[in-house]
Amino acid sequence: MPAQPSHNAPVSGSDTTLRADARENRDRILRAAREAYALHGIDVPISAIARRAGVGVATLYRRFPTRAALIEEAFAEQLAECAGVLDEALEDPDPWRAFCSVLTKVCAMQAADRGFTHAFLARFPDEPSYVGERDRAEEGLALLVRRAKEAGALRPDFDVSDVVLALLANNGVANGAQAESAAASRRLVGYLLESFRARPDISKLPPPARLELDRLGGAG
């Protein structure tokens, strides 16, 4: 009876090298994608990312069959960080501090990486991971706003859509040079938080624009 091939046979040196090369290519593609998205947003051509990574377009597509797959993997770390920011704020017993923390940290992330806001909030609405995270973000923001208003810290006419308005404004200052946009973003957020704080002498505002998080996807 002929010997049966072993499923536990050792991996040959050539197979090990091939796997190492595949991992290296994947890491280079993701690194190049993150750099390109941070500088130019997520509309960077696939060919430009492949060229930046030093691989062919066919190699890139073997690792990431669609643009959405590449973007999702490239921003996996930021998605986790954003979720962590929201979770931490929801556990904070101080409603005003929690609200300020989320707006400050998300705006800082937005200023640091031009691609992340678009990828996370709107550009790929059919991707389950983005849909789930976006819905979760909307629910969490609504809860933070309600808690801060009930505590008397956030002005009573503040609407949850005003968070999107703030992010749209921050997106505008985030389009400059890295160092300048970071400083401008911090300054803008400071002004906004002061205007959001509840005071006995606040002036009446026009009605809210009822913006949703998806609106940020068209902001470039």
C-alpha positions in Angstrom: 0.0 0.0 0.0 1.5 3.3 -1.0 2.5 5.7 1.8 -0.1 8.5 2.4 1.2 12.1 2.3 1.6 13.5 5.8 -0.5 16.6 6.6 2.1 17.5 9.2 5.0 17.6 6.8 7.5 20.4 7.5 7.2 23.5 5.4 9.9 23.8 2.8 12.3 26.7 2.8 10.8 28.0 -0.4 7.3 28.0 1.0 8.5 29.8 4.1 10.2 32.5 1.9 7.0 32.8 -0.2 4.9 33.4 2.9 7.4 35.9 4.3 7.4 37.8 1.0 3.6 37.8 0.9 3.4 39.2 4.5 6.0 41.8 3.6 4.1 42.9 0.5 0.9 43.1 2.5 2.6 45.3 5.2 4.1 47.5 2.5 0.8 48.0 0.8 -1.0 48.9 4.0 1.8 51.3 5.1 1.7 53.0 1.7 -2.1 53.2 1.8 -2.2 54.8 5.2 0.4 57.3 4.2 -1.4 58.2 0.9 -4.8 58.4 2.6 -3.5 60.6 5.4 -2.0 63.0 2.9 -4.6 63.0 0.1 -7.8 61.3 1.3 -9.2 58.0 0.2 -9.7 58.9 -3.5 -6.0 58.1 -4.2 -5.8 55.8 -7.2 -4.9 52.2 -6.5 -2.1 52.4 -9.0 -0.5 55.3 -6.9 -0.7 53.2 -3.8 0.9 50.2 -5.5 3.6 52.4 -6.9 4.2 53.9 -3.4 4.5 50.4 -2.0 6.8 49.2 -4.7 4.5 46.4 -5.9 2.4 45.8 -9.0 -1.3 46.6 -9.2 -2.0 42.9 -9.7 -0.1 42.1 -6.5 -2.1 44.7 -4.6 -5.4 43.2 -5.8 -4.3 39.7 -4.9 -4.0 40.9 -1.3 -7.0 43.3 -1.3 -9.6 42.4 -4.0 -11.5 45.7 -3.6 -10.8 49.3 -2.7 -13.2 48.9 0.2 -11.2 45.9 1.6 -8.0 47.9 1.4 -9.5 50.9 3.1 -11.1 48.9 5.8 -7.9 47.1 6.7 -5.8 50.3 6.5 -8.1 52.0 9.0 -8.7 49.0 11.3 -6.5 50.6 14.0 -8.2 53.9 13.8 -11.7 52.3 14.0 -10.7 50.6 17.2 -9.2 53.8 18.6 -12.4 55.7 17.7 -14.5 53.0 19.4 -12.3 53.2 22.4 -12.7 57.0 22.7 -16.5 56.6 22.7 -16.5 53.8 25.2 -14.2 55.7 27.5 -16.4 58.8 27.3 -19.6 56.8 28.0 -18.1 55.4 31.1 -17.0 58.8 32.4 -19.2 60.0 35.3 -18.7 63.6 34.4 -21.1 64.3 31.4 -19.4 67.6 30.3 -15.9 66.1 30.5 -17.1 63.1 28.5 -18.6 65.3 25.8 -15.6 67.5 25.5 -13.3 64.5 25.4 -15.0 62.9 22.4 -15.1 66.1 20.4 -11.5 67.0 21.2 -10.1 63.5 20.4 -12.1 62.9 17.3 -11.2 66.3 15.9 -7.6 65.6 16.6 -7.8 62.3 14.7 -9.6 64.1 11.8 -6.8 66.7 11.6 -4.1 64.0 11.7 -5.5 61.8 8.9 -7.6 63.3 6.1 -8.7 59.8 4.9 -10.1 58.4 8.1 -13.1 60.7 8.4 -14.4 59.9 5.0 -13.7 56.2 5.2 -15.3 55.8 8.7 -18.3 58.0 8.2 -19.6 57.7 4.7 -17.8 56.6 1.6 -18.5 52.8 1.9 -22.0 52.7 3.4 -22.6 49.1 2.4 -19.6 47.7 4.3 -21.0 46.0 7.4 -18.2 47.1 9.7 -18.6 50.7 8.8 -22.4 50.6 9.0 -22.2 49.1 12.5 -19.6 51.5 13.8 -21.3 54.5 12.3 -24.7 53.6 13.8 -23.0 52.9 17.2 -21.2 56.3 17.0 -24.5 58.1 16.3 -26.2 56.4 19.3 -23.2 57.1 21.6 -23.1 60.8 20.6 -26.8 61.2 21.2 -26.4 59.7 24.6 -23.4 62.0 25.5 -25.3 65.1 24.3 -28.4 64.1 26.3 -26.4 63.5 29.5 -24.5 66.8 29.2 -27.7 68.7 28.7 -29.5 67.0 31.6 -26.5 67.9 33.8 -26.9 71.5 32.8 -23.5 71.7 31.3 -24.4 71.8 27.6 -26.6 74.6 26.3 -30.2 73.4 26.0 -30.6 74.3 22.3 -27.6 72.1 21.3 -28.6 69.5 18.8 -26.7 66.3 18.1 -26.4 67.4 14.5 -24.2 70.2 15.8 -21.5 67.6 16.4 -21.5 67.0 12.6 -21.4 70.8 12.1 -18.3 71.0 14.3 -16.7 68.1 12.4 -17.4 69.8 9.1 -15.8 73.0 10.3 -12.8 71.1 11.7 -12.5 69.3 8.3 -11.9 72.6 6.7 -9.0 73.5 8.9 -7.6 70.0 8.7 -6.9 70.3 5.0 -3.8 72.5 5.5 -0.2 71.4 6.3 0.0 68.9 9.1 1.5 71.1 11.8 -0.7 74.1 10.9 -3.9 72.0 10.7 -3.3 70.4 14.1 -2.8 73.8 15.8 -5.8 75.3 14.0 -7.9 72.3 14.9 -7.1 72.6 18.6 -7.9 76.3 18.5 -11.2 75.8 16.7 -12.3 73.0 19.1 -11.5 75.3 22.1 -13.7 78.0 20.6 -16.5 75.6 19.9 -16.6 74.0 23.3 -16.8 77.5 24.9 -19.7 78.3 22.7 -21.4 75.0 23.5 -21.2 75.5 27.3 -24.5 76.3 29.0 -24.8 79.9 30.4 -27.7 81.9 31.7 -27.2 84.7 29.1 -26.9 82.6 25.9 -28.5 84.1 22.7 -31.1 82.2 20.7 -29.7 80.3 17.7 -31.2 79.6 14.3 -32.8 76.2 14.0 -30.3 73.2 13.7 -29.4 72.0 10.2 -30.2 68.4 11.0 -27.0 67.1 9.5 -26.1 63.4 9.8 -22.7 61.7 10.0 -23.0 60.7 6.3 -22.8 64.4 5.4 -19.1 64.3 6.2 -18.4 61.9 3.3 -18.8 64.7 0.8 -16.5 67.1 2.7 -13.2 67.3 1.0 
